[in-house]
Amino acid sequence: MMSGAIGNLLEMYDYMIWGLFSVFLSKAFLPPGSKLSDMFFLFLLTYILRPLSGFVGGMFADQIGRKSVLTLSIIFMGMCTALVGILPSYNQIGVISVLLLLFIRLVQVFSAGSEYISSVSLLIESSEKNKKGYFGSWAAFGVNAGMLIASLTGALVLYLIDIHVLPSWGWRLAFGLAFITTLFGVWIRRSIPESQEFISAHARSEQRSFSNIFFNTMGLLKRQWFESCVVFSLVLIGIATTVMMFVYAPIHLVTVNVFSSTQALCINSCSLAVVTVLIPVMGSLSDLYGRVRVIATAIIGLLLCVMPYFTCLTSGLFNQVLLFHCVMAVPCAAIFAVIPVFITEIFPLSLRCSIVNLIYSIAACLGGGITPIIALKLGERHDSSPGYILMVFGTMSLIGLALFTRKNAQKQNHLLLVE
C-alpha cells in the first residue's frame, strides 16, 4: 500500500514541477517577448499525445501486468524532468531549446499516460472487497503528496532565490532533483508485488495478444458507451479541479492579486497538506457510505464555494486566501480519493486498464491541456471568471452521476423482478 503511494508521490513530483515553474520555463526556453500562455499552449500540444499513450500503456498493463508498466513509467518520467535541469536556454541555442523542451515533454506525457489508473488498479485488486475505497485512495494520497512536495520544493527554491542564496537559475535544481527521486522510485516499484486478482485471472488462461485486447476494448467501449461518458465527465472535473486549484490558483495570486510567488506556493502547500491527510479518510468513508454519495456531496460542496473562492483569490488578504484554500481542500480530497476508485471498478478486470486509461487520458488531455489556457484568458477579462470552468464541468459530472445511479437502480429492480 505505502510502496504504491510512494511510487505515485515521486512520479507526481516530476509532473507537477513543470506547472509550478512554468513562468521560469517560459523565460528560459521560449523566444523573448513570449507570454505565459505560450508555455501552456506548448503543454497543450504534448497533451494531444496523452490518449494514445494512455491506451497503449493500459493495454500493456492488461496484457503483461500492472507492475511492469508502472516501473517503466517512472523511469522515463524522472529522466525527462531531470534533463530539463541541464537543458540549454533559448539565449544559448535559440529555437533548438524550444524543440528539445517539446520533445522531452512529449516523451514524459507518453510515459505518464497509463500511470495513475494502473496504480489504482494494482491497489484495489490487491485489497479486501470491503476496503477497496480505502486502499485505492492511497494512489491519490501518493499523487497529492507528490504535488505537496513539489509545491514545498518550489516555495523553498523561490525563497532562496529571493534572498540571493541561490542564483537566478536555481529553479533548475528542482528539476535536477528528479534524477535522485527516479532511482529511489524504480527501487520502490520493483519491490511491489503484482496484483493478486490479475495473477489469479491470468493463471487460468493464456496470455492474450495485443490485437485481441484492442478489439475487446473497442467492443466494450461500444457496449458500455453510457458508463464511458459518465467516467469521462468525472475524470474531467477531477483533472480540472487539480489544475485550477493547485496549478492555476498560485499563478492567479501572483498575476491578478499582489502576492509573491513564494507566498502563493506556501498557501498552495498548506492546502495540499490538508488534501493529502484527508484522502485516506475519504476513501474509508466511500467504503462505509458508497462511492456515489461521497462524490456527489464533494462536487456539490465544490460548486457552492468556487465563485466566492475565486473572488477571494482576486482581492483577499493572505490569511483569508489561506483559510479559504484550506476549506476548498475538503471537497477536493473527496474528489481525488474516490473518483479514481469508482471509475476503475465500473469495468471488468480483464480490460480495466485499457478502457479506463483511454477515457481518462482523453479527459486529461482536455482538462489538463485546455483548462489552464482558458483560465488565463478568462482571468485577463474578469478576475473571478475562471471559476466558471469548474461550474460547467461540475454540473456535467453531477448530471452524469445522477443518470448513472438511476440506470443502476432500474437494472437492480429488473433483476429482482426476474428472480
TORMAR-173667 format. One record per residue (C-alpha): residue number from 1; residue in one letter; x, y, z. Coordinates in Angstrom, 3 decimals. Example, Ala and Ser with C-alpha at 12.3 -4.5 7.8 and 13.67 -1.06 7.14 Angstrom:
+-----+---------+----------+----------+----------+
: num : residuo :       xx :       yy :       zz :
+-----+---------+----------+----------+----------+
:   1 :       a :   12.300 :   -4.500 :    7.800 :
:   2 :       s :   13.670 :   -1.060 :    7.140 :
+-----+---------+----------+----------+----------+
//
This chain:
+-----+---------+----------+----------+----------+
: num : residuo :       xx :       yy :       zz :
+-----+---------+----------+----------+----------+
:   1 :       m :    0.000 :    0.000 :    0.000 :
:   2 :       m :    2.631 :    2.535 :    1.083 :
:   3 :       s :    5.077 :    1.402 :   -1.599 :
:   4 :       g :    2.418 :    2.082 :   -4.249 :
:   5 :       a :    1.730 :    5.508 :   -2.776 :
:   6 :       i :    5.436 :    6.410 :   -2.702 :
:   7 :       g :    5.764 :    5.499 :   -6.379 :
:   8 :       n :    2.894 :    7.871 :   -7.238 :
:   9 :       l :    4.429 :   10.527 :   -4.981 :
:  10 :       l :    7.743 :   10.526 :   -6.820 :
:  11 :       e :    6.097 :   10.468 :  -10.223 :
:  12 :       m :    3.712 :   13.334 :   -9.471 :
:  13 :       y :    6.616 :   15.431 :   -8.195 :
:  14 :       d :    8.187 :   15.079 :  -11.639 :
:  15 :       y :    4.944 :   16.035 :  -13.374 :
:  16 :       m :    3.867 :   18.881 :  -11.072 :
:  17 :       i :    7.167 :   20.715 :  -11.093 :
:  18 :       w :    6.614 :   21.644 :  -14.752 :
:  19 :       g :    3.418 :   23.551 :  -13.979 :
:  20 :       l :    4.734 :   25.271 :  -10.854 :
:  21 :       f :    7.844 :   26.541 :  -12.641 :
:  22 :       s :    6.077 :   27.349 :  -15.905 :
:  23 :       v :    6.943 :   31.053 :  -15.504 :
:  24 :       f :   10.672 :   30.206 :  -15.379 :
:  25 :       l :   10.383 :   27.692 :  -18.212 :
:  26 :       s :    8.746 :   30.362 :  -20.354 :
:  27 :       k :   11.510 :   32.878 :  -19.681 :
:  28 :       a :   14.318 :   30.370 :  -20.191 :
:  29 :       f :   13.258 :   28.351 :  -23.231 :
:  30 :       l :   10.812 :   30.473 :  -25.250 :
:  31 :       p :   11.709 :   33.434 :  -27.503 :
:  32 :       p :   11.921 :   36.879 :  -25.854 :
:  33 :       g :    8.509 :   38.535 :  -25.529 :
:  34 :       s :    6.641 :   35.224 :  -25.175 :
:  35 :       k :    3.698 :   35.084 :  -22.780 :
:  36 :       l :    2.992 :   32.523 :  -20.078 :
:  37 :       s :    0.034 :   31.324 :  -22.149 :
:  38 :       d :    2.538 :   30.327 :  -24.861 :
:  39 :       m :    4.113 :   27.837 :  -22.453 :
:  40 :       f :    0.696 :   26.397 :  -21.598 :
:  41 :       f :   -0.011 :   26.126 :  -25.323 :
:  42 :       l :    3.218 :   24.122 :  -25.628 :
:  43 :       f :    1.942 :   21.865 :  -22.841 :
:  44 :       l :   -1.353 :   21.503 :  -24.741 :
:  45 :       l :    0.490 :   20.256 :  -27.834 :
:  46 :       t :    2.061 :   17.486 :  -25.764 :
:  47 :       y :   -1.257 :   16.585 :  -24.122 :
:  48 :       i :   -2.602 :   15.601 :  -27.542 :
:  49 :       l :   -0.384 :   12.515 :  -27.271 :
:  50 :       r :   -1.957 :   11.544 :  -23.927 :
:  51 :       p :   -4.912 :    9.455 :  -25.248 :
:  52 :       l :   -2.623 :    7.305 :  -27.400 :
:  53 :       s :   -0.121 :    6.792 :  -24.593 :
:  54 :       g :   -2.858 :    6.016 :  -22.073 :
:  55 :       f :   -4.475 :    3.450 :  -24.335 :
:  56 :       v :   -1.216 :    1.719 :  -25.310 :
:  57 :       g :    0.058 :    1.676 :  -21.738 :
:  58 :       g :   -3.299 :    0.416 :  -20.473 :
:  59 :       m :   -3.308 :   -2.462 :  -22.959 :
:  60 :       f :    0.188 :   -3.461 :  -21.856 :
:  61 :       a :   -0.965 :   -3.321 :  -18.218 :
:  62 :       d :   -3.849 :   -5.687 :  -19.058 :
:  63 :       q :   -1.527 :   -7.963 :  -21.039 :
:  64 :       i :    1.734 :   -8.222 :  -19.051 :
:  65 :       g :    0.724 :   -6.801 :  -15.668 :
:  66 :       r :    0.395 :   -3.523 :  -13.782 :
:  67 :       k :    3.830 :   -3.650 :  -12.132 :
:  68 :       s :    5.955 :   -3.710 :  -15.329 :
:  69 :       v :    4.158 :   -0.734 :  -16.863 :
:  70 :       l :    4.459 :    1.291 :  -13.648 :
:  71 :       t :    8.210 :    0.639 :  -13.418 :
:  72 :       l :    8.881 :    1.768 :  -17.000 :
:  73 :       s :    6.697 :    4.823 :  -16.477 :
:  74 :       i :    8.661 :    6.176 :  -13.531 :
:  75 :       i :   11.998 :    5.716 :  -15.345 :
:  76 :       f :   11.012 :    7.784 :  -18.374 :
:  77 :       m :    9.164 :   10.460 :  -16.416 :
:  78 :       g :   12.016 :   11.037 :  -13.983 :
:  79 :       m :   14.714 :   11.171 :  -16.646 :
:  80 :       c :   12.729 :   13.689 :  -18.705 :
:  81 :       t :   12.264 :   16.001 :  -15.720 :
:  82 :       a :   15.961 :   15.739 :  -14.782 :
:  83 :       l :   17.025 :   16.635 :  -18.343 :
:  84 :       v :   15.215 :   19.992 :  -18.100 :
:  85 :       g :   17.589 :   20.914 :  -15.273 :
:  86 :       i :   20.534 :   20.857 :  -17.700 :
:  87 :       l :   18.784 :   21.917 :  -20.919 :
:  88 :       p :   20.440 :   24.970 :  -22.550 :
:  89 :       s :   18.268 :   28.095 :  -22.681 :
:  90 :       y :   16.922 :   29.967 :  -25.709 :
:  91 :       n :   19.673 :   32.570 :  -25.335 :
:  92 :       q :   22.268 :   29.816 :  -25.716 :
:  93 :       i :   20.945 :   27.637 :  -28.553 :
:  94 :       g :   17.957 :   29.539 :  -29.927 :
:  95 :       v :   14.867 :   27.753 :  -31.236 :
:  96 :       i :   16.510 :   24.355 :  -30.656 :
:  97 :       s :   15.773 :   24.825 :  -26.927 :
:  98 :       v :   12.046 :   25.047 :  -27.729 :
:  99 :       l :   12.167 :   21.890 :  -29.851 :
: 100 :       l :   14.147 :   19.965 :  -27.230 :
: 101 :       l :   11.763 :   21.042 :  -24.469 :
: 102 :       l :    8.810 :   19.970 :  -26.613 :
: 103 :       f :   10.414 :   16.580 :  -27.320 :
: 104 :       i :   11.234 :   15.955 :  -23.647 :
: 105 :       r :    7.690 :   16.863 :  -22.642 :
: 106 :       l :    6.250 :   14.568 :  -25.330 :
: 107 :       v :    8.246 :   11.609 :  -24.002 :
: 108 :       q :    7.186 :   12.403 :  -20.442 :
: 109 :       v :    3.493 :   12.700 :  -21.306 :
: 110 :       f :    3.626 :    9.438 :  -23.275 :
: 111 :       s :    5.217 :    7.593 :  -20.359 :
: 112 :       a :    2.707 :    9.048 :  -17.864 :
: 113 :       g :   -0.382 :    8.151 :  -19.868 :
: 114 :       s :   -1.208 :    4.874 :  -18.120 :
: 115 :       e :    0.416 :    5.573 :  -14.760 :
: 116 :       y :   -2.408 :    6.634 :  -12.471 :
: 117 :       i :   -5.186 :    4.204 :  -13.362 :
: 118 :       s :   -2.749 :    1.281 :  -13.477 :
: 119 :       s :   -1.618 :    2.099 :   -9.934 :
: 120 :       v :   -5.232 :    2.389 :   -8.719 :
: 121 :       s :   -5.998 :   -0.983 :  -10.327 :
: 122 :       l :   -2.985 :   -2.549 :   -8.652 :
: 123 :       l :   -4.116 :   -1.331 :   -5.225 :
: 124 :       i :   -7.801 :   -2.253 :   -5.411 :
: 125 :       e :   -7.038 :   -5.643 :   -6.951 :
: 126 :       s :   -4.756 :   -6.435 :   -4.003 :
: 127 :       s :   -7.181 :   -5.454 :   -1.234 :
: 128 :       e :  -10.215 :   -6.870 :    0.594 :
: 129 :       k :  -13.615 :   -6.299 :   -1.004 :
: 130 :       n :  -14.941 :   -4.009 :    1.747 :
: 131 :       k :  -11.749 :   -1.878 :    1.836 :
: 132 :       k :  -11.181 :   -1.151 :   -1.841 :
: 133 :       g :  -12.077 :    2.528 :   -1.414 :
: 134 :       y :   -9.523 :    2.936 :    1.364 :
: 135 :       f :   -6.730 :    1.023 :   -0.382 :
: 136 :       g :   -7.440 :    2.592 :   -3.775 :
: 137 :       s :   -7.305 :    6.078 :   -2.269 :
: 138 :       w :   -3.621 :    5.599 :   -1.461 :
: 139 :       a :   -2.822 :    6.157 :   -5.133 :
: 140 :       a :   -4.398 :    9.612 :   -4.787 :
: 141 :       f :   -2.544 :   10.057 :   -1.485 :
: 142 :       g :    0.736 :    9.495 :   -3.328 :
: 143 :       v :   -0.225 :   11.845 :   -6.149 :
: 144 :       n :   -1.178 :   14.674 :   -3.805 :
: 145 :       a :    1.810 :   14.072 :   -1.536 :
: 146 :       g :    3.951 :   14.434 :   -4.675 :
: 147 :       m :    2.180 :   17.688 :   -5.510 :
: 148 :       l :    2.770 :   18.855 :   -1.930 :
: 149 :       i :    6.490 :   18.072 :   -2.059 :
: 150 :       a :    6.754 :   19.771 :   -5.449 :
: 151 :       s :    4.985 :   22.834 :   -4.058 :
: 152 :       l :    7.191 :   22.922 :   -0.947 :
: 153 :       t :   10.285 :   22.488 :   -3.085 :
: 154 :       g :    9.127 :   25.321 :   -5.324 :
: 155 :       a :    8.464 :   27.587 :   -2.354 :
: 156 :       l :   11.886 :   26.832 :   -0.836 :
: 157 :       v :   13.760 :   27.334 :   -4.109 :
: 158 :       l :   11.981 :   30.633 :   -4.835 :
: 159 :       y :   12.651 :   31.856 :   -1.293 :
: 160 :       l :   16.363 :   31.023 :   -1.609 :
: 161 :       i :   16.463 :   32.836 :   -4.958 :
: 162 :       d :   14.678 :   35.865 :   -3.432 :
: 163 :       i :   17.262 :   36.163 :   -0.628 :
: 164 :       h :   20.100 :   35.560 :   -3.131 :
: 165 :       v :   21.284 :   32.302 :   -1.576 :
: 166 :       l :   20.665 :   30.654 :   -4.959 :
: 167 :       p :   21.395 :   32.287 :   -8.318 :
: 168 :       s :   18.571 :   33.192 :  -10.702 :
: 169 :       w :   18.923 :   29.815 :  -12.445 :
: 170 :       g :   18.475 :   27.989 :   -9.116 :
: 171 :       w :   14.993 :   26.808 :  -10.166 :
: 172 :       r :   16.791 :   24.188 :  -12.290 :
: 173 :       l :   17.767 :   22.371 :   -9.087 :
: 174 :       a :   14.112 :   21.404 :   -8.545 :
: 175 :       f :   14.228 :   19.580 :  -11.903 :
: 176 :       g :   17.657 :   18.047 :  -11.289 :
: 177 :       l :   16.375 :   16.511 :   -8.047 :
: 178 :       a :   14.203 :   14.215 :  -10.186 :
: 179 :       f :   17.299 :   12.125 :  -11.020 :
: 180 :       i :   17.613 :   11.061 :   -7.374 :
: 181 :       t :   13.870 :   10.513 :   -6.922 :
: 182 :       t :   13.791 :    8.337 :  -10.056 :
: 183 :       l :   16.436 :    5.951 :   -8.714 :
: 184 :       f :   14.508 :    5.621 :   -5.462 :
: 185 :       g :   11.199 :    5.277 :   -7.334 :
: 186 :       v :   12.465 :    2.429 :   -9.525 :
: 187 :       w :   13.636 :    0.555 :   -6.435 :
: 188 :       i :   10.201 :    1.060 :   -4.828 :
: 189 :       r :    8.278 :   -0.022 :   -7.925 :
: 190 :       r :   10.385 :   -3.162 :   -8.412 :
: 191 :       s :    9.606 :   -4.184 :   -4.827 :
: 192 :       i :    5.808 :   -4.049 :   -5.324 :
: 193 :       p :    4.134 :   -7.445 :   -5.881 :
: 194 :       e :    1.839 :   -7.849 :   -8.874 :
: 195 :       s :   -1.927 :   -7.507 :   -8.366 :
: 196 :       q :   -3.377 :  -10.639 :   -6.720 :
: 197 :       e :   -6.555 :  -10.557 :   -8.815 :
: 198 :       f :   -4.529 :  -10.111 :  -12.021 :
: 199 :       i :   -2.341 :  -13.123 :  -11.191 :
: 200 :       s :   -5.393 :  -15.262 :  -10.363 :
: 201 :       a :   -7.243 :  -14.267 :  -13.533 :
: 202 :       h :   -4.265 :  -14.895 :  -15.837 :
: 203 :       a :   -3.202 :  -18.139 :  -14.171 :
: 204 :       r :   -6.300 :  -19.792 :  -15.657 :
: 205 :       s :   -5.795 :  -18.574 :  -19.236 :
: 206 :       e :   -3.117 :  -17.987 :  -21.848 :
: 207 :       q :   -1.644 :  -14.536 :  -22.337 :
: 208 :       r :   -3.782 :  -12.554 :  -24.766 :
: 209 :       s :   -2.418 :  -10.872 :  -27.874 :
: 210 :       f :   -2.219 :   -7.102 :  -28.150 :
: 211 :       s :   -4.736 :   -7.066 :  -31.014 :
: 212 :       n :   -7.171 :   -9.210 :  -29.002 :
: 213 :       i :   -7.123 :   -6.698 :  -26.127 :
: 214 :       f :   -7.561 :   -3.830 :  -28.588 :
: 215 :       f :  -10.680 :   -5.235 :  -30.272 :
: 216 :       n :  -12.204 :   -6.369 :  -26.980 :
: 217 :       t :  -11.697 :   -2.885 :  -25.550 :
: 218 :       m :  -13.340 :   -1.253 :  -28.555 :
: 219 :       g :  -16.276 :   -3.642 :  -28.221 :
: 220 :       l :  -16.645 :   -2.917 :  -24.505 :
: 221 :       l :  -16.463 :    0.824 :  -25.170 :
: 222 :       k :  -19.319 :    0.460 :  -27.674 :
: 223 :       r :  -21.463 :   -1.673 :  -25.349 :
: 224 :       q :  -20.917 :    0.499 :  -22.289 :
: 225 :       w :  -20.912 :    3.886 :  -24.003 :
: 226 :       f :  -23.106 :    5.459 :  -21.313 :
: 227 :       e :  -20.814 :    4.353 :  -18.469 :
: 228 :       s :  -17.868 :    5.619 :  -20.526 :
: 229 :       c :  -19.472 :    9.071 :  -20.800 :
: 230 :       v :  -20.057 :    9.161 :  -17.035 :
: 231 :       v :  -16.425 :    8.211 :  -16.396 :
: 232 :       f :  -15.311 :   10.917 :  -18.836 :
: 233 :       s :  -17.297 :   13.624 :  -17.028 :
: 234 :       l :  -15.995 :   12.553 :  -13.606 :
: 235 :       v :  -12.382 :   12.494 :  -14.765 :
: 236 :       l :  -12.858 :   15.909 :  -16.352 :
: 237 :       i :  -13.987 :   17.517 :  -13.081 :
: 238 :       g :  -11.169 :   15.771 :  -11.200 :
: 239 :       i :   -8.439 :   16.921 :  -13.585 :
: 240 :       a :   -9.876 :   20.435 :  -13.925 :
: 241 :       t :  -10.082 :   20.779 :  -10.127 :
: 242 :       t :   -6.437 :   19.776 :   -9.784 :
: 243 :       v :   -5.332 :   22.241 :  -12.447 :
: 244 :       m :   -7.479 :   25.149 :  -11.242 :
: 245 :       m :   -6.780 :   24.712 :   -7.526 :
: 246 :       f :   -3.131 :   23.760 :   -7.439 :
: 247 :       v :   -1.576 :   24.942 :  -10.707 :
: 248 :       y :   -3.611 :   27.937 :  -11.867 :
: 249 :       a :   -4.560 :   29.395 :   -8.431 :
: 250 :       p :   -0.927 :   30.201 :   -7.422 :
: 251 :       i :   -0.455 :   31.924 :  -10.789 :
: 252 :       h :   -3.713 :   33.887 :  -10.270 :
: 253 :       l :   -2.496 :   35.079 :   -6.860 :
: 254 :       v :    0.676 :   36.455 :   -8.441 :
: 255 :       t :   -0.705 :   37.878 :  -11.703 :
: 256 :       v :   -4.083 :   39.215 :  -10.502 :
: 257 :       n :   -3.593 :   39.722 :   -6.766 :
: 258 :       v :   -0.443 :   41.191 :   -5.162 :
: 259 :       f :    1.123 :   38.023 :   -3.728 :
: 260 :       s :    4.714 :   36.979 :   -4.316 :
: 261 :       s :    5.448 :   33.578 :   -5.871 :
: 262 :       t :    6.782 :   32.361 :   -2.527 :
: 263 :       q :    3.576 :   33.350 :   -0.682 :
: 264 :       a :    1.407 :   31.724 :   -3.348 :
: 265 :       l :    3.291 :   28.436 :   -3.126 :
: 266 :       c :    3.145 :   28.487 :    0.691 :
: 267 :       i :   -0.659 :   28.772 :    0.519 :
: 268 :       n :   -0.700 :   26.004 :   -2.085 :
: 269 :       s :    1.415 :   23.765 :    0.131 :
: 270 :       c :   -0.816 :   24.224 :    3.192 :
: 271 :       s :   -3.916 :   23.314 :    1.198 :
: 272 :       l :   -2.215 :   20.281 :   -0.366 :
: 273 :       a :   -1.222 :   19.114 :    3.112 :
: 274 :       v :   -4.900 :   19.167 :    4.144 :
: 275 :       v :   -5.900 :   17.295 :    0.975 :
: 276 :       t :   -3.219 :   14.654 :    1.454 :
: 277 :       v :   -4.169 :   13.956 :    5.077 :
: 278 :       l :   -7.897 :   13.722 :    4.274 :
: 279 :       i :   -7.631 :   11.412 :    1.241 :
: 280 :       p :   -7.455 :    8.064 :    3.140 :
: 281 :       v :  -10.324 :    9.295 :    5.354 :
: 282 :       m :  -12.463 :    9.984 :    2.274 :
: 283 :       g :  -11.558 :    6.573 :    0.855 :
: 284 :       s :  -12.788 :    4.922 :    4.064 :
: 285 :       l :  -15.997 :    6.978 :    4.004 :
: 286 :       s :  -16.701 :    5.721 :    0.485 :
: 287 :       d :  -16.457 :    2.152 :    1.785 :
: 288 :       l :  -18.992 :    2.973 :    4.503 :
: 289 :       y :  -21.479 :    5.213 :    2.676 :
: 290 :       g :  -20.895 :    4.421 :   -1.012 :
: 291 :       r :  -18.789 :    5.983 :   -3.761 :
: 292 :       v :  -21.628 :    7.885 :   -5.441 :
: 293 :       r :  -22.818 :    9.577 :   -2.256 :
: 294 :       v :  -19.323 :   10.804 :   -1.304 :
: 295 :       i :  -18.517 :   12.018 :   -4.836 :
: 296 :       a :  -21.851 :   13.857 :   -5.263 :
: 297 :       t :  -21.541 :   15.569 :   -1.874 :
: 298 :       a :  -17.989 :   16.697 :   -2.690 :
: 299 :       i :  -18.888 :   18.112 :   -6.120 :
: 300 :       i :  -21.899 :   19.996 :   -4.721 :
: 301 :       g :  -19.689 :   21.462 :   -1.991 :
: 302 :       l :  -17.130 :   22.490 :   -4.603 :
: 303 :       l :  -19.763 :   24.200 :   -6.777 :
: 304 :       l :  -21.191 :   26.143 :   -3.838 :
: 305 :       c :  -17.778 :   27.512 :   -2.879 :
: 306 :       v :  -15.966 :   28.006 :   -6.180 :
: 307 :       m :  -17.145 :   31.526 :   -7.136 :
: 308 :       p :  -16.610 :   33.041 :   -3.640 :
: 309 :       y :  -13.244 :   31.260 :   -3.673 :
: 310 :       f :  -12.083 :   32.990 :   -6.864 :
: 311 :       t :  -13.327 :   36.328 :   -5.545 :
: 312 :       c :  -11.129 :   35.739 :   -2.500 :
: 313 :       l :   -8.170 :   34.782 :   -4.724 :
: 314 :       t :   -8.570 :   38.048 :   -6.588 :
: 315 :       s :   -8.826 :   40.522 :   -3.717 :
: 316 :       g :   -8.327 :   38.629 :   -0.437 :
: 317 :       l :   -5.535 :   39.096 :    2.093 :
: 318 :       f :   -3.005 :   36.358 :    2.875 :
: 319 :       n :   -4.856 :   34.890 :    5.889 :
: 320 :       q :   -8.208 :   34.981 :    4.070 :
: 321 :       v :   -6.867 :   33.206 :    0.995 :
: 322 :       l :   -5.028 :   30.642 :    3.132 :
: 323 :       l :   -8.185 :   29.810 :    5.102 :
: 324 :       f :  -10.401 :   29.569 :    2.005 :
: 325 :       h :   -7.834 :   27.474 :    0.144 :
: 326 :       c :   -7.735 :   25.000 :    3.043 :
: 327 :       v :  -11.554 :   24.875 :    3.203 :
: 328 :       m :  -11.660 :   24.034 :   -0.514 :
: 329 :       a :   -9.247 :   21.195 :    0.210 :
: 330 :       v :  -12.057 :   19.191 :    1.865 :
: 331 :       p :  -14.222 :   18.569 :   -1.249 :
: 332 :       c :  -11.034 :   18.268 :   -3.309 :
: 333 :       a :   -9.828 :   15.405 :   -1.091 :
: 334 :       a :  -13.086 :   13.504 :   -1.610 :
: 335 :       i :  -13.000 :   14.034 :   -5.381 :
: 336 :       f :   -9.366 :   12.940 :   -5.690 :
: 337 :       a :   -9.744 :    9.927 :   -3.375 :
: 338 :       v :  -12.993 :    8.363 :   -4.573 :
: 339 :       i :  -13.437 :    9.129 :   -8.291 :
: 340 :       p :  -10.411 :    7.026 :   -9.436 :
: 341 :       v :  -11.644 :    4.026 :   -7.426 :
: 342 :       f :  -15.233 :    4.441 :   -8.662 :
: 343 :       i :  -14.343 :    4.655 :  -12.353 :
: 344 :       t :  -11.911 :    1.742 :  -12.119 :
: 345 :       e :  -14.474 :   -0.562 :  -10.512 :
: 346 :       i :  -17.058 :    0.037 :  -13.252 :
: 347 :       f :  -15.251 :   -2.076 :  -15.879 :
: 348 :       p :  -14.143 :   -5.767 :  -15.807 :
: 349 :       l :  -10.623 :   -6.653 :  -14.648 :
: 350 :       s :   -9.536 :   -8.153 :  -17.978 :
: 351 :       l :   -9.891 :   -4.804 :  -19.826 :
: 352 :       r :   -9.883 :   -2.403 :  -16.881 :
: 353 :       c :   -6.617 :   -0.568 :  -17.534 :
: 354 :       s :   -7.142 :   -0.382 :  -21.304 :
: 355 :       i :  -10.590 :    1.220 :  -21.328 :
: 356 :       v :  -10.268 :    3.411 :  -18.225 :
: 357 :       n :   -6.840 :    4.692 :  -19.287 :
: 358 :       l :   -8.207 :    5.576 :  -22.718 :
: 359 :       i :  -11.142 :    7.540 :  -21.275 :
: 360 :       y :   -9.009 :    9.059 :  -18.522 :
: 361 :       s :   -6.345 :   10.193 :  -20.978 :
: 362 :       i :   -8.819 :   11.879 :  -23.330 :
: 363 :       a :  -10.360 :   13.741 :  -20.395 :
: 364 :       a :   -6.903 :   14.603 :  -19.066 :
: 365 :       c :   -5.967 :   15.975 :  -22.485 :
: 366 :       l :   -8.931 :   18.357 :  -22.365 :
: 367 :       g :   -8.924 :   19.081 :  -18.642 :
: 368 :       g :   -5.178 :   19.386 :  -18.197 :
: 369 :       g :   -4.267 :   20.849 :  -21.573 :
: 370 :       i :   -7.035 :   23.318 :  -22.386 :
: 371 :       t :   -8.165 :   24.363 :  -18.884 :
: 372 :       p :   -5.040 :   26.442 :  -17.982 :
: 373 :       i :   -5.210 :   28.355 :  -21.272 :
: 374 :       i :   -8.935 :   29.107 :  -20.881 :
: 375 :       a :   -8.382 :   30.111 :  -17.247 :
: 376 :       l :   -5.588 :   32.522 :  -18.176 :
: 377 :       k :   -7.697 :   34.109 :  -20.910 :
: 378 :       l :  -10.753 :   34.409 :  -18.646 :
: 379 :       g :   -8.593 :   35.849 :  -15.860 :
: 380 :       e :   -7.435 :   38.602 :  -18.219 :
: 381 :       r :  -11.045 :   39.627 :  -18.898 :
: 382 :       h :  -12.623 :   39.198 :  -15.454 :
: 383 :       d :  -10.866 :   38.304 :  -12.230 :
: 384 :       s :  -13.384 :   35.705 :  -10.985 :
: 385 :       s :  -14.496 :   34.175 :  -14.275 :
: 386 :       p :  -12.022 :   31.216 :  -14.250 :
: 387 :       g :  -14.339 :   29.724 :  -11.627 :
: 388 :       y :  -16.981 :   29.156 :  -14.310 :
: 389 :       i :  -14.819 :   26.351 :  -15.723 :
: 390 :       l :  -15.373 :   24.261 :  -12.596 :
: 391 :       m :  -19.050 :   25.252 :  -12.512 :
: 392 :       v :  -19.601 :   23.834 :  -16.007 :
: 393 :       f :  -17.573 :   20.637 :  -15.510 :
: 394 :       g :  -19.072 :   20.047 :  -12.055 :
: 395 :       t :  -22.643 :   20.366 :  -13.312 :
: 396 :       m :  -21.908 :   17.939 :  -16.162 :
: 397 :       s :  -20.493 :   15.366 :  -13.760 :
: 398 :       l :  -23.453 :   15.632 :  -11.351 :
: 399 :       i :  -25.935 :   15.084 :  -14.178 :
: 400 :       g :  -23.962 :   12.060 :  -15.380 :
: 401 :       l :  -23.730 :   10.647 :  -11.866 :
: 402 :       a :  -27.488 :   11.060 :  -11.315 :
: 403 :       l :  -28.326 :    9.301 :  -14.596 :
: 404 :       f :  -25.859 :    6.504 :  -13.789 :
: 405 :       t :  -27.451 :    5.966 :  -10.366 :
: 406 :       r :  -30.929 :    5.911 :  -11.884 :
: 407 :       k :  -29.913 :    3.408 :  -14.559 :
: 408 :       n :  -28.302 :    1.104 :  -11.991 :
: 409 :       a :  -31.385 :    1.288 :   -9.754 :
: 410 :       q :  -33.608 :    0.295 :  -12.707 :
: 411 :       k :  -31.268 :   -2.588 :  -13.547 :
: 412 :       q :  -31.343 :   -3.882 :   -9.963 :
: 413 :       n :  -35.142 :   -3.635 :   -9.839 :
: 414 :       h :  -35.355 :   -5.577 :  -13.096 :
: 415 :       l :  -33.101 :   -8.311 :  -11.704 :
: 416 :       l :  -35.273 :   -8.555 :   -8.564 :
: 417 :       l :  -38.414 :   -8.918 :  -10.694 :
: 418 :       v :  -36.787 :  -11.637 :  -12.789 :
: 419 :       e :  -35.808 :  -13.559 :   -9.654 :
+-----+---------+----------+----------+----------+
//
